[in-house]
Amino acid sequence: MAKFNPILFGRDVRQEVARVTWPSRKETLITTGLVLALSALAAVFFLLTDKLIQLAMSLLFGFGA
């Protein structure tokens, strides 16, 4: 088993970070906006689906909201 060398590890981490392609501020804002919009869309979809199932259960079995 290889020994852990913190200096070598730190050097390797710096080399890897230097190779990373970081997104621009504009790309970050666009993707953040998309994530928020799609999350809101999913929330509305599941809200409507839940209400539809609730309505169906109350009509079929006579209980619910």
N, C-alpha and C positions, 0 to 999 in steps of 0.2 A: 504494500500500500504506500502510495506516495505521501511525503510529508507536506504539510501545508506551509507555504511560504507567503506571508502577508505582503511583502514587497513585490514579489512576482505577480501575485494576485492583483494588487493595485495597478501595476503596469498593464496587465492584460485587460483590466476593466477600462482604463483610459483609452487603450487602442480600440476596443469595441465601441465605446461611446463616440469616438472620433469617426467611426464608419457609419453611424446612424444618420439617416436622412430625416431631419426634423421637419415637420409641416410648418408652413408659413402661418402668420397670424390670421390671414384671410381664410385659409383652408381650415384652421381650427375653429373659427367662428362659424363657418358654413356647416361643418360636420356637427358641431354642438347644436346649432339650430335645427338640423335635420333630426338629430336624436330626440330633442325636445318635442318637435312636431309629431314625429312618429309615435312617441310615447303617449302624447295626448290623443292621437288618433286611436291607438290601441285601447286606451282607457274608455273612450266614448264607445267603441265597438263592444267591449265587454260589458259596459253599463247597459247598452241597448239589448244585448243578448241576455243578460241577467233579467232585465225587465220582461222580455218576451217569454222566457221560461217561467218567470213568476206568474205572468198572466195565464199561461197555459195550465200551470198547476192549479191556479185558483178556479179556472173554468172546468178542469177535469175532476178535481177532487173536492172543490168547494172550500178550500182553506188557502191561506196566504194573505197577502195585503189587500 
